[in-house]
């Protein structure tokens, strides 16, 4: 604090030094950090990671599609029409004669004299207005509320016959609507598969690290055997074992279980290593002396001590699960039509001829790439924030 005399001989005036406000702000920040919880510290560090925050927003939007896939899909994803096979994407035209009036052009069909195929071309004379909250096929919102409202559609016309934002596939099915349903399937398989892997990894890794001895030896040998088997032949063998008469739902859960049985080993080894180091800590010995059972020690004391690491590892495992399902379905070893997933949608883009004639069939590869990158960015941010004291 400086004291300077008044220029006319008055009393001295006390003024704060320039660095005092900065020191005060720093002291407040240090006090805030010192009393913050671990979750608060993780959040503060995570939100400084720009890529991770961007990835988190994209992931939230992707799972919003999972929840509201029926609402976002304006056409029945299974409705097919051979005459509308491989229609090009239909752009929305936002203005009509200088005023804002979203619409699409209708299609006019003619027979090609050379190939005898029916060819559809946009007809500017047929202007179909695009409206929000249009009526369409019936579904149950969130699985509970029966409704036929969709985010957008065509006024006074069936969307299955007039609106094709991403074009159609070989059976004339709308690719946009199928992409919405495929996102739901692929992302839920990844989430359910990671959940099962998490349960197996924490349970078996915890038992292995806590008990040791013969139990530890047996579990570690099982992990080594599973990790030594080549992935593709293992997938092929397990997928071939699925009965052909199983329903889509049965195959869905079988594929999820197969992916989970392969993905739990890495997390189990991490958990085992942490348990080996934690079981000698004083707070674990105190819990044992207080009469706590092994299950309570694992659930209430050991797992919470490195829960942040488990969250980060789980987030990074979801992309692997999604890629596994997409790869299996793409190779014809996973989900099969009439099931809809990213891998099933990409099956029609397997050859150069299809890509040359109808490149829009490769459109499902875009959300696969974007979501996988977003999950990896978010996982990296969580991994960095998992140890906020570093």
N, C-alpha and C positions, 0 to 999 in steps of 0.2 A: 504494500500500500504506500503510495507516494503522498507527501504533504507539500503543497506549493502555496506560497504567499499570494494574497490577493494583490493585483497590480496597483491598487490605491491604498495599500497599507492595511487592509481589512484582515480579518481573522483567516487563518490558514484553512484551506479546503482539502478534505481527504478524497482522493481518487483511487480507483482500483487499477492495478497494473494490467496491461493488455493481456498478459498470459493467464490471469486469474480465472476468467470464464472458461477457458479451455481446460484448466486443471479441475475446475468444479464439474464440468461435463464428464471428464475422464473418471473422476471419482464416483459419480453417479452410475456410469456404465459398469465400472468394476463391481460396485455393490449389487447392481442388477444381475450380473453374471454369477456372483458368489451365492446368491439365494435362489437362482433358477434351478428348475428340475432338469433331469437328463433329457426329457422329451422336449422341453423348451429350447435347450441348447442345440438339440438335433434340428429342430425346426428353423432356428435362426441361421444355422450353418447351411441347411439345405436350401433355403430360399435365396441365398447368395449365389447359388449355382444356377446360372441362367439356362443352360441347356437342360438341366434336370427339371427346372420349373416348367420349361416349354414341353418337355417330354411328359410331365405329369398332367398337364392340361390336355395333351393329345390322347393320353391313355384314358382320362376321364371321359372325353368325348367318345372314344371308341366303345367304352363300356356303357355309355348312354345309348349308343346304337344297339348294343346287346339287349338293353331293357326295352327300348321302344322300336325294335325292328319291324313289328307289324304296322305300327303307326307311320314309319318312314317309308315302308314299301307300298307304293300306290297300286301295284298289280299282284295278283296271285302268282307266287313264284313257280307254281306247278302248272299254270295254265299255258298250254302249248298250241301252236297253230302252224302246220307245215308250210303254209303259203307265206308266212311272215319270217321264214328262216333267214338268218344272217342279215337282218336289216341294219343299216348303218346308224350310229348315234344321231339322235334327233335334237338339234340345238333349240334352246328356248330363245325366242325373239322378244325383246323387252319392250319395244316401242312399235306403235302402229300409227302411221301418218302423223308423227310428231307428238303423240301422247303416250303416256306410260300404260301399256296394255300387254302384259306377258301372254304369249301365245306360241303355238307350234303349228307348222304346216302339216296338213294331212298328206296321206300317201295315195298316189294313183298307180294302179297295177296294170301291167301289160305283159303279154307273152313274148319272150325273146324268140325270133324266128330261127335263130341258129341253134340255140341250146334247148328250146322249148320250155325253159324255166320261166316262172312268173317273176317279173322284175318290178320292184316298187321304187318310185321316184317322188321326191317332195313336190307337192302341188300348192303353189302360192295362192291359188284361188280358194283353198280350203284352210281357213284360219280357225284354229281351235283354242279358245281362251283357257289359260292355266290358272286355276284358283287354289287358294289355301283352304285347308280343312274340307276337302272334297269327299264325297261319298265313294265307296269302293267295296271291295270284298269284306265280308264280315270276319271278325276276330274278337278275341278277348284281351282288352288292354290290361297289362300286368297279369294276365292269366285269370282275371276276375271279372272285369266289367265288359259285357258284350257291347260292341259298337261297330260301325262301318266307316268312321271318319279316319281320314289319312291326312298327312301334313300337306300334301298337294295332289292335284289330279286335274282332270279335264272336265270342264263344265258341260253337262248334258251329253256325256258320252262315256263309254267304258274305257278306263285307262288301259286295260289289257289289249285293246284293239287300236288305240290311237296314240299312246304316249310311250316312247322308247328312248329315254335320256342317254343310256349307254348302249343302245342297240339291242339286238336279240342274238340268241345262240342258234345252234343248228336245228333245234326243235321249235324255234320261234318263241322261246320264253324270254321275258324281260330281264335283262342282265342287271339293272339297278336293283330291282326287288330281290333277285337271287343273291346279289352281293350283300344286301342288308341281312338276310337270313344266314348266309355263309359266315358273316362276321360274328353273329351270335353263336353259331356252332363252334367255330375255331377258337374264339376267345374263352368260351366257357370250358371247353376241353382243357385249355391251358391252365385255367384257374383251378378247376377240379383236380387235374393231374398234379399240380404243385401242392395242393392241400393234402392229397393222399401221400405224396412224397415227403412232405413236411412231417406228417404224423409218423410215418415209418422211420424216417431219418432220425427224428428226435427221440422216439421211443427206443429203437434198437441201438442207436449210438449212445444214448444215455445209459441203458442197461449195460452195454459193453464197457463203457468207461467207468461206471460206478462199481460194478461187481468184479470186473477183471477175471483172471483165472481161466477156467475152461469155457465159461460163457463168452468171455472176450475173444478167446481163440476161435471158437466156432463161428461167431458173428463175423469176425474179420476174414476168415477163410471164405465164407459165403459172399462177402463183398468182393473179394479178389476174384472168385469164380464168375460172378455176374459181370464185373468190369472187364474180364478177359475175353468174353464172348463178343465176336464182331456184331455190331449193331444191326446192320442191314439183314444178314442171314437170320438173326434172332427175330427181327420184326417179321420177316417172310414166313418163318416157321410158325410163329404164334398167330399171325393173321390167317395162314392157311388152315389152322386148326379150328377157326370159327365156323360153325355150321352155316350152310347156305340159306337155311330157312329161318334164320334169326331175323327179328324185326330191326328197324333202324335204331330204335332206342336200345336194344340189347347190344348191337354192334357198337353204338356210341359208348356205352359204359365199358364194354370189353376193350376198346381201343384206349380209353382213358386209363383203365387198369394196367394195360400193357406198358404204356408210357410211364406210369407211376412206378411200376416194378423195376424199371431200368434207371429211373432218375433219383432214387433215394440214397444211393450209395455214397455220393460225394458229401452230402450234408451229414450223413451218419458218421463219417470219419472226422468231420469238423467238430461235431458235437462230442464225440468220444474224446478228442484231444482236449477240449475245454473241460470236460468232466474229470479227466485225469488230473488236471492242474487244480481244479476247484475242490476236489474231495479232501485235499489236505489243508484247506483254508480253515481259519479259526471259526468263522461263522457256521461252517458246515459241522465241525466237531461240536460246537455249542448246541446246534439243533439236534444232533444225535444224543448228546447228554441230557437234553431237555425231554427226550422221549419221542421225538418226531419220527414217523415212519419213513421208509425209503421213498414212497410215492410223494409224500408231502415235501420231503427235502428236494426232490427233483422239480416238482411243479412250483413250489413256493419260494425256493431259494436259488437253485442252480440255473434253471432256464431263464428267469428274469434277469440274471446278472449278465447275460449276453443276448438278450432278446433283440436288441438293435441289430446285432450281426445276423441273426436269423432272418429278420425282416429284409435286410439288404440282400442276403443270399437267395431268399425266396423270390424277390423281385427280379433278380438276374436269371432265375431259373424259368420264369414264365415264358420268355422268348424261346428258350430251348424246347419247351413243351409245344408251343405253337408251331415252330418249325418242324418238329417231329410229326405232328398230326398232318400238316400240310404236305410234307414229303411222302408220308405213307399213303395219303389219299391220292396224291398226284401219280404215284407209282401203281395205284390200283390195289394196294395192300391194306388200306385203311377203310374209311367210309366210302361207300359206293352209292351211285344214283339209285333211288330218288333222294337220298340224303343230300344236303347242301352244305358245303364247307368251302373254304378257300382252295384247298387241294382238289376237291371235286370240280370246282369251277375252272381250275387251270388245266384239267385233263384235256379239254377241247383245244388247248393251245400247245399241244405236244409236238406238232410237226410244222415244218417250214411252209407247207402249202396253206395250212389254216391261217398262219400269221400273215402270209402275203395277201390272201383274199379278205380276211377279216381280222385285222390287228387289234380291234377293240376287245377280242376275247382274252387278251393278255391284261386287261384292265384290273382284274383282282390282284395282280402282282403289286400294284401301287399301294393299297392298304396294308398288304403283308409287310412290305419294306418299311413304310412309314411307322406302323405300330411297333415293329421289332426294334427299329432305331429309337423310338420314343421310350420303350421299356428299358432298353440298354442305357440310355442317357439318365433316366430316372433311377435305375439301379446303381449307376456310378455315383450319382449325387447322394443316394441313401448310404452307400458304402462309405463315402467320405464323411458324411454326417454321423455315421454310427458311433464314431469315437470323438465326441465333441470336445473332450479334454485334451486331445492331441495338439 
